[in-house]
Amino acid sequence: MNSSALRLTAIAGLVLVSASSAFAATYTNVPTGPNTGLPFASFGNAGNPSGDSPKVGEVFSLSAGAQLSSFSFYALGNQSLSLQLNVARWNPASNAQNQASNGVGPALLTTAAATVGQYNAAGGYTALSFDNLGLNLNANTKYIAYLSSTDANLTGVQLSRTQTAADSSGFGIGLAYLSTTPGSGWQLPFNGNGFLSLQYSAETVAAPVPEPKTYALLVLGLGLIGVVLKRRKADQA
């Protein structure tokens, strides 16, 4: 293949990559990296009065519909935990941010129980990451992504938190947890500075139906590949 054809192949590849990732987005409330400040104590399956909450997560909302591809939380210390990530509607009947009695709808996604945890020795935290989620989310709808575990011995896991005010991405709303205190249910804590939030990172990709400019990029990329193939045939003739 001559140098001109090589250049066209490279350009075509870049155009196709741009088309497929044109609407990818990353959301996080720790843009400079996770830390071990303001730990939530604690996540686990021990009963009262241990202080464990069996379900802990982040309430969030998107301004435009998209597909959730990954979600990560961060635990203090070096952890290797058997966990599931669940995503459900938050207050599905009202779509309210916080009300006297909060509720969570049926799970829209529950990952298979798996051991997760990638330790960052410099930061002193473990990333709890879930990938390849592929869950379509609607705009302006409140959801919760929360952790659970089928490991009866899991207890005392501290998750990193921050102030919601630090969430410049406009994705996260606040930390929510299921209280084991009778009659308490799901709680969305509030303090004088606003709602607390779990430290998280999340990625979304475009909704399944591409917009016109995505089609244009795909057509351009395919057209360039066609030109490359014709030149290759001409060179071989």
N, C-alpha and C positions, 0 to 999 in steps of 0.2 A: 504494500500500500504506500502511495507517495505521501509527501508531507502535507499536501493540500487536503487529501482525504483524511489524514490523521487529525488535522485541525477541525474539519467538519464533524468528525465522529466525536471529538471532545466537546465541541459546542453543543451538538445534539444531546449528548448525555447531560450536560449542565442544564439545558433547557428543560429536559424531562424531570430531572431532580427538582428544579425550581417549581415546576408545575405540581409535583406531588407533595411538596412541603410548603406551598405558598400560604397555607392557612394553618400551619402548625404554631402552637403557642405554648409558652412555659409560664407557670404561675408559681410564685413562692413568696413567703413573708420573711425569708432570710436570704436576701440577694447576695450578701457577702459571705454566706455559708452558715450552716447550723452551729449552735453552741449549746452549752449545758445550763443556761440561765433559766430561772423561773420554772423548775421542774414540777410537773403534775404528779402528785403522789396519791394514789398509785393505781395502775392497771393490773388486773389479775382476777383469779377465780376464788380466792379465799373469802369466806363469809364474814359478816360483821362480828366483832368490831375491828377487823383488819384494816379497814379503810380502802380496800380494793374496790374498783369499779369494773364489772365484767365487759362493758362496752364503752369505748372512749374514741372520740373522733372529732372531725372538723365539719361544721356546717358551712356550705358554700353556695354560690350562685354564679351563673354565667350571663353576660349581657347579650350573647348570641348563641344559638344552638351549635353544638360541636360534639365530637366523639372523645370521650375520656380514654386516654391511652395508658397513662401511668399515674401512680400516686405513691408518695413516700412520706413516712413519719420518721422521727428520730428519738431514740432511747438513750438514756444516760448509761455510760459504761460499755463494756464489751459483752454483748448479748447474742445469744443464738436461740431464737424463740419459734415455737410452733404456732403460727398465726393464720388468720383469715382476714381479708379485707372485704367489707360489705359496703354497698352503696344503696341508699334508699331515699325516698322523699322525706323531707323534714316538715312536720306539721302539714301533712298532705291535704287535709280538709280546708285549711285556711291559707296556707302558704305564708303564715306569719313568721317573723323572725323569732319572737319570744312571746309566750303567753303563759297564763296561770298554770296550765297543764300541757306541757309539750308532748308531741307524739311523733313516732317514726313509722312510716309505712312499710309494707312488705319489701324484702330485699329485691332490688332490681339486678343486683350482681353480688355473688358470693364466690370468692376464689376458693380453690381447693386448699385444705389445710396443708401448710408447707413450712419448713424451717427456713426462716429468713434472718438476715442480719449481716451487714458488712461494716466491720469496725474501722473507725477512723481514729488511729492512735493519737494523732496530733490534736484533734478536737475533743477527744474523750467521749465520743458518741458513736452509736451504731445506727446506720441507715436501714430502715425497714421498708423495702421497696417492692412494689407490685407492678408488673409490666404486662403489656399485651392485653389490656382490659377490654377495649373495643365496645364501650357502652355509650350509646347515643343519649345526649342530654339536651333538654329544652332550654330556651332562653328564659331568664327572669323567673326561674323555678328554684326553690330552695331544696338542696339535697344535703345529705350527711354521708361522709365517708368515715367508717368507723372500724376499729380493730376488735376482733373477738378471738377466742381460743378454745379448743376442745381439750386442752391440757389441764386437767384438774389441779395439777401441782403448780401451775404458773401463778406467781404472786409477786407483789411489790415492784412491778416494772415502772420506772419513772420515765415519763415522756417529756421532751423539751417543749417549753412554751415560750410565747412572746406576747407583746401587746398587739391587739388587732390594728391599732393605729400605724403600726410598722408595715402593714400589708398594703403596699403601694400598688399591687397588681389588681386590687379590687375584686379578688376572687373569694377569699376566705371571709367568713362572717364571725366565727367564734368557735371555741372549744365547747363540745357537749359531751356529757357522760351520763350513763345510766346509774342512778344512785340505788344502793341496796337498802337504804333506809326506808322502811315501810311507808307507802303513800307518797314518796317523793318523785319517783319516775325520772324522766330525762331532764337534765339541768343544763342551762346555758349561763355560766357564771358571769357576773358583772361586778366590776369594782369602780373606784372613782375615776379611773382613766379609760374606762370603756370595757368592752368584752375582751377576755383573755382568749388566746388562740394557740392551738398546737402549732409548733413549727412544722412546715410541710413544704413539699414541692410537688407540682402536678403538671402533666402535659396533656394537651388536647390536639387533635387534628381536625381537618375540615369535616363537616357533615358529609354523608355519603354522596349527595348530589352536588357535583362541582358547579361553580359559578362560571359565566361566560368567559372571563379572562383565563380561568384554568383550562377550559377547552382550547382557547387560542394558543396557550403555551404548549399543550399536548400536540395540537395539530402542527405547530411550528417544529417541534422536536421530531415528530414522525416524518415530516417533510424533509428535514435535513438528513435523516437517516436514509430516506429514499434516494436523495442526491448522492450520498456516499456509496450506496449499493450500485447505482448506475455507473459511477466513475470507476468502481472496482471492476465491473464487467467490461467497461471500455478498456481498462488497463490490461485485462487478461486476454482480450481479443487479438 
